[in-house]
Amino acid sequence: MRLLLVPLAFILLVVGLTYALFLLENLRSGHLARMRRQPGGALRPLLRGVSAALAEQILLVGSYPLGWLPPRERRAGGPVVLLVHGLYHNRAAWILFRRRLARAGYANARFFSYSSFTRDFDGLRRELSERILDLAAEGDAPVALIGHSLGGLLLRAAVCDERLRGRAACLLTLGSPHRGSTLAHLALGGLGRSLRPGTPLMRGLAVLREPADLPRLALVSPVDNMVLPAENLLPPPGWEVREVAPMSHVAMLYHPEPAELAVDFLKRSLPTVR
């Protein structure tokens, strides 16, 4: 029983701290005022976010060790979909999302995994570009790209590599801090702290010249507890933006709605799969 108290205390600390900061940062930015003007007000979405955060933290803690197992990528037919996890996570992040993609006909899912403590953004971006090139050559077709949180930023930078012209089919981000996050002031490690608004990394991302013909969709939650304030979820001009039902940052990996929207986006971007 005592062993269970440690992860439970960690979960309560993370959820409590991040939503306390959510209230503070979004009160300052005006996002909470806008939420209050919506039908039903702000309280219900916030409660849904907190409850989702508690559930997703349990799933995260329980599934995280699966990411330490030797990778078993499913080399199925159909388009290749590359999944890139976020900060402090591993490929176990996609355990439910990947199954939902497979049920919709996108079973050829691959991963890009990395350490959040021993790597820097530019090195990861170069490695990710090579991974996309290899996958495109393997299937002789463009690769669909999906990234959660930091994974979405890595993909944004990677697709600007001139060698990837025509090799990426589409780009979907889930809860990515396109303009940084003030929560990154509390991050552990240089990679996490580089996500603070105004850092050289974030200034560089703001002026990227992404391929104009690449379909790009950003999924955002109105109660994301990791990307603060909420306006920092918004990508640059040229992106399609869809707001999902109120859910926490990591819950976007486990809730069915983001996966359903991802499938719809893949069908629009890869019309050969129905």
C-alpha positions in Angstrom: 0.0 0.0 0.0 2.8 2.4 0.9 4.4 1.8 -2.5 1.2 3.0 -4.2 1.2 6.2 -2.1 4.3 7.5 -3.8 3.0 7.5 -7.4 -0.4 8.8 -6.1 1.3 11.7 -4.4 3.3 12.5 -7.5 0.2 12.4 -9.7 -1.7 14.7 -7.3 1.2 17.1 -7.1 1.6 17.3 -10.9 -2.1 17.8 -11.6 -2.6 20.3 -8.7 0.5 22.4 -9.6 -0.1 22.5 -13.4 -3.8 23.5 -13.0 -3.0 26.1 -10.4 -0.5 27.6 -12.9 -3.1 27.2 -15.6 -5.5 29.4 -13.7 -2.8 32.0 -13.0 -1.4 32.3 -16.5 -4.8 32.2 -18.3 -6.3 34.7 -15.9 -3.5 37.1 -16.9 -3.9 36.4 -20.6 -7.7 36.7 -20.7 -8.3 33.1 -21.7 -10.3 32.4 -18.6 -12.5 35.4 -19.3 -13.2 34.1 -22.8 -14.0 30.6 -21.3 -16.5 32.2 -18.9 -18.3 33.8 -21.8 -18.9 30.4 -23.4 -22.1 28.4 -22.8 -21.7 26.6 -19.5 -18.9 28.9 -18.3 -15.4 27.9 -17.3 -16.0 25.6 -14.3 -17.2 22.5 -16.1 -14.4 22.5 -18.7 -11.9 22.9 -15.9 -13.3 20.0 -13.9 -13.2 17.9 -17.1 -9.6 18.8 -17.6 -8.6 18.0 -14.0 -10.4 14.6 -14.1 -8.8 13.8 -17.4 -5.4 14.8 -16.0 -5.8 12.4 -13.0 -6.8 9.6 -15.4 -4.0 10.2 -17.9 -1.3 10.4 -15.2 -2.3 7.0 -14.0 -2.2 5.7 -17.6 1.1 7.4 -18.1 2.8 6.0 -15.0 1.4 2.6 -15.6 2.4 2.4 -19.3 5.7 4.2 -19.2 7.8 1.1 -18.5 6.5 -0.5 -21.8 8.6 2.1 -23.6 11.8 0.4 -22.3 11.0 -2.8 -24.0 12.7 -3.6 -27.4 10.8 -1.8 -30.1 8.3 -3.9 -32.1 7.3 -1.8 -35.1 4.3 -3.1 -37.1 5.4 -3.2 -40.8 1.9 -3.4 -42.4 0.7 -2.3 -45.7 -0.6 1.2 -46.5 1.0 4.6 -45.8 3.7 5.0 -43.2 2.7 7.1 -40.2 5.6 8.4 -38.0 4.7 9.1 -34.3 6.9 11.4 -32.3 6.3 11.6 -28.5 6.7 14.7 -26.3 9.1 15.8 -23.5 9.8 13.2 -20.8 7.8 10.5 -22.5 8.7 7.5 -24.7 7.0 5.5 -27.4 4.6 4.0 -24.9 2.7 7.3 -25.2 1.1 6.0 -28.4 -0.2 2.7 -27.0 -3.9 3.6 -27.4 -3.5 6.2 -30.2 -1.7 3.7 -32.4 -4.4 1.0 -31.9 -7.1 3.5 -33.0 -5.1 4.4 -36.1 -4.7 0.7 -36.9 -8.5 0.1 -36.6 -9.1 2.9 -39.1 -6.7 1.3 -41.6 -3.4 3.0 -40.7 -1.6 0.1 -39.2 1.9 0.9 -40.6 2.9 3.1 -37.7 6.5 3.8 -36.8 8.2 5.7 -33.9 10.8 8.2 -33.3 12.1 8.0 -29.7 14.6 10.2 -27.9 16.0 11.0 -24.5 14.7 14.3 -23.0 17.8 14.8 -20.9 20.8 14.0 -23.0 19.9 15.5 -26.4 19.4 19.0 -27.8 16.7 20.2 -30.2 18.9 20.7 -33.3 20.5 17.3 -33.0 17.1 15.6 -32.6 15.8 17.6 -35.6 18.7 16.3 -37.8 18.1 12.7 -36.7 14.4 13.0 -37.3 14.9 14.3 -40.8 17.1 11.3 -41.6 14.4 9.0 -40.1 11.7 10.5 -42.4 14.0 10.2 -45.4 14.6 6.5 -44.7 10.9 5.8 -44.2 9.9 7.6 -47.4 12.5 5.6 -49.3 11.4 2.3 -47.7 7.8 2.8 -48.8 8.5 4.8 -51.9 5.8 7.2 -50.7 5.5 10.3 -48.5 5.2 9.8 -44.8 2.4 11.1 -42.6 3.8 12.8 -39.5 2.1 13.1 -36.1 3.7 14.6 -33.0 2.6 15.2 -29.5 3.8 18.4 -27.6 7.5 18.8 -28.3 7.3 16.0 -30.9 5.2 18.4 -33.0 7.9 21.1 -32.8 10.5 18.7 -33.9 8.5 17.7 -36.9 7.8 21.3 -37.8 11.6 21.9 -37.9 12.3 18.7 -39.7 10.0 19.3 -42.6 11.9 22.5 -43.4 14.8 20.4 -44.5 14.9 20.8 -48.3 15.7 17.1 -48.7 12.2 16.3 -47.4 10.4 18.1 -50.2 7.7 15.7 -51.3 8.7 13.2 -48.6 6.2 14.4 -46.0 2.5 13.8 -46.7 1.0 15.8 -43.9 1.8 17.1 -40.4 -0.5 16.8 -37.3 0.4 18.2 -33.9 -1.3 17.4 -30.6 -1.0 20.1 -27.9 2.3 21.4 -29.2 3.7 24.6 -27.6 4.1 26.4 -30.9 4.9 29.6 -29.0 6.5 28.0 -26.0 5.2 27.5 -22.5 5.8 29.5 -19.3 5.6 26.1 -17.5 9.0 25.4 -19.1 10.6 27.6 -16.5 10.1 24.6 -14.1 11.4 22.1 -16.7 14.3 19.7 -15.9 17.1 19.7 -18.4 18.2 22.0 -21.2 15.8 20.6 -23.8 12.8 21.3 -21.6 13.9 24.8 -20.6 14.5 25.7 -24.2 10.7 25.7 -24.6 10.3 28.9 -22.6 8.7 31.7 -24.6 11.4 34.0 -26.2 14.3 31.5 -26.2 16.5 31.3 -29.3 14.7 28.0 -30.1 11.2 29.6 -30.0 12.3 32.6 -31.9 13.8 30.3 -34.6 10.6 28.3 -34.8 8.6 31.5 -35.3 10.4 32.3 -38.5 10.5 28.8 -40.1 9.5 28.6 -43.7 7.4 25.5 -43.7 6.3 24.0 -47.0 3.2 26.0 -48.0 1.7 23.0 -49.8 2.0 20.6 -46.8 -1.3 19.9 -45.0 -0.9 21.0 -41.4 -3.4 20.6 -38.5 -2.9 21.6 -34.9 -5.3 20.0 -32.3 -5.6 22.1 -29.1 -7.5 21.8 -25.9 -9.0 24.8 -24.1 -7.8 23.4 -20.7 -4.3 22.2 -21.6 -2.4 22.2 -18.4 1.1 22.1 -19.8 1.2 24.7 -22.5 0.7 28.1 -20.7 -1.0 30.4 -21.5 -3.5 28.8 -23.9 -2.6 31.2 -26.7 0.8 29.5 -27.0 -0.9 26.5 -28.5 -1.6 28.4 -31.6 0.6 27.6 -34.7 1.8 30.1 -37.2 -0.4 31.3 -40.1 -1.2 28.7 -42.7 -2.2 26.0 -40.3 -5.7 24.5 -39.7 -6.6 24.6 -36.0 -9.2 22.4 -34.3 -10.2 22.7 -30.7 -11.0 19.4 -29.0 -13.3 18.8 -26.0 -11.8 20.0 -22.7 -9.0 17.6 -21.7 -5.6 17.8 -20.2 -2.3 17.9 -22.2 -1.4 14.2 -22.0 -5.0 13.0 -22.2 -4.9 14.0 -25.9 -2.9 10.8 -26.4 -5.5 8.6 -24.7 -8.9 10.2 -25.4 -10.7 8.9 -28.6 -11.5 12.3 -30.0 -8.0 13.4 -31.0 -7.4 10.0 -32.7 -10.7 10.3 -34.6 -9.7 13.8 -35.8 -6.3 12.4 -36.8 -7.9 9.7 -38.8 -10.1 12.2 -40.6 -7.1 14.3 -41.3 -5.1 11.4 -42.7 -8.0 10.4 -44.9 -8.1 14.0 -46.3 -4.4 14.1 -46.8 -3.9 10.4 -47.9 -7.1 9.8 -50.0 -6.0 6.3 -51.2 -6.8 4.8 -47.8 -10.5 4.5 -46.8 
